[in-house]
């Protein structure tokens, strides 16, 4: 279902000895992951929980016009990526899921309030700690709107809380008010939380969770490939390839590259190291960043995510359009490689829920391995606290 | 209307002597721009042309449900950025402009065809050369749809061609068929073409062109600031700050950062040099790339685009939301600076058509100056041809 080519346009950039040396550390790195206490995302999700998520999704679709997900970072990027990737470009044929809590824009929130005024909506507020500023503000603003619309007993039915099992202000409030709750386990960090209710509930509104689950755990078969990917990235970094550009050939996949940016950026960007993740949407961005990649500063390598077949079918002068798209992909790899840019390729047979879930597991595994290869903890993000401290001081709360 | 701070979070990274040296080259660089033969975008657009664009826009709005812009790279990024930046997040209150020709996705084109089936639409096909592959394919597919819907005489009214004055296959076809045409001047390159009909016609459908024109040429007053910006970027590059991250605090401005990426990436990325342009949308991406910027590999600097006031007005616990957004911006600059990241700031009093047009002129000027400071031609893009040659060979057309 997923194939990899880490050789054709990469090999000359990699020294064999270095490669062998890192490859031989595999057992050690795998053990580090198992010992980390943060590998909950490699465990099976329980059937009871899956059933509960499906049941809740069914009720939401039955009772409401739309659901607003309030979450930021690891609390929304997974389900958002998934949701965007398969949608129709021009008509929303899905049950409507709105993402909020990702901005402090007055314009955004104001227009959201106007839009929701006459809708029968519910909210799913997602925060492990319960203290995320954007989440808190958005939740307050939307709860106020609900309060203006509904009496106390009815109000309760419109709020779902996804948070820590025991701790935090959101958990406290949910217990007190009797809101429906879901739990984010302690041994799964935000950017690795795809397989938790934080993402599975919004996804269940429009997709078959069974496909997601089957696909996700199929990722376990890609352990070797994930490790090799981590090794090659590490070696390219040592060759001063400081940027990884993820290339996709379908505009809807832009959201998936945003998920990738958090996964790798937040996992690796510590102690002065890490590969800076960026993305280009082709063929669009070949006409904007293509020049730089071909002839500019040689500090990057690329990872292409190719989709072999597409369901929709159009021809141009007798050639299927998807074939032209794929020919361009091959040509771009060849051209960029000739310009000194190593190109890795990940080939999906089809762009569907199952395959993408497999890919998500693969990338999570690769990111975790990569952290250990860099000698950093793949599961913390101490640097995010620095600006938050400044904000608290500026707002006079310290 | 626009203020700049290139000092507070930058100065310690800049050596005074180097700075003075580059600053003293100003006259020389300005002369290079004037002598380039490609500075048509600094000249006044004629009143006759403006009138013609406005008149055409008025007719389009009167006759059609929507317009499809077919263009890629410099043929769409400017008007697209403009269009996205001011739109309502949840309800389209504008005359509908659809952007196509930016992808070879079968899914996108198939869904576009379905969407347009029952619409009374016109198309504006934009390509200087007339040979851009994505444009050609999309134009053919949409013209076929129009042909199925209309007789020859009616069909003509649905097509506008924006291309070279004399040359190319599109010009030829337009003259033969009697389509309405607009011209892209020879002394203006794609990424500098905001002030041409390529962008002004789509913009005129929803915005007052007079605001755009007034704002744009007001940019001439920012010559000194644009030059200083180019100088500082150049010095940061020499300090191995290889990535420029453009930060915006309004999700709608994401499209503007895409325009910036082409402008700087395609202008500078040559002969092994250039600053790689990337972007983060705050506060969203503080929860994804924030960790890396704070503590990861120190190869980047940031340019913040701040909006002081917003029309919409919401409060949180007595503080206007936009004030909180701005407090976060200041805190983030402080935090990232303390982590070794130089931060430049551009402050817009308001986010409106006039201000953004001024900013566009400013950035174009800075990009051109920057090219000359790097010792490269800011107006060509030879590297884009490399993959196109591969594509032609693969498609068996050579």
Interface residues (C-beta under 8 A of the other chain):
Chain A: X72 X73 X74 X77 X88 X89 X90 X91 X98 X102 X103 X104 X105 X106 X107 X108 X109 X110 X111 X112 X114 X115 X134 X137 X140 X141 X191 X242 X243 X249 X250 X251 X252 X258 X261 X262 X265 X266 X268 X269 X270 X271 X272 X273 X274 X275 X276 X277 X278 X281 X283 X284 X285 X286 X287 X288 X289 X290 X291 X292 X293 X294 X295 X296 X297 X298 X299 X300 X310 X311 X312 X313 X314 X316 X319 X320 X321 X322 X324 X325 X327 X328 X330 X331 X332 X334 X335 X336 X338 X339 X381 X382 X383 X384 X386 X387 X389 X390 X391 X393 X394 X395
Chain B: X72 X73 X74 X77 X88 X89 X90 X91 X98 X102 X103 X104 X105 X106 X107 X108 X109 X110 X111 X112 X114 X115 X133 X134 X137 X140 X141 X191 X242 X243 X249 X250 X251 X252 X258 X261 X262 X265 X266 X268 X269 X270 X271 X272 X273 X274 X275 X276 X277 X278 X281 X283 X284 X285 X286 X287 X288 X289 X290 X291 X292 X293 X294 X295 X296 X297 X298 X299 X300 X310 X311 X312 X313 X314 X316 X319 X320 X321 X322 X324 X325 X327 X328 X330 X331 X332 X334 X335 X336 X338 X339 X381 X382 X383 X384 X386 X387 X388 X389 X390 X391 X393 X394 X395
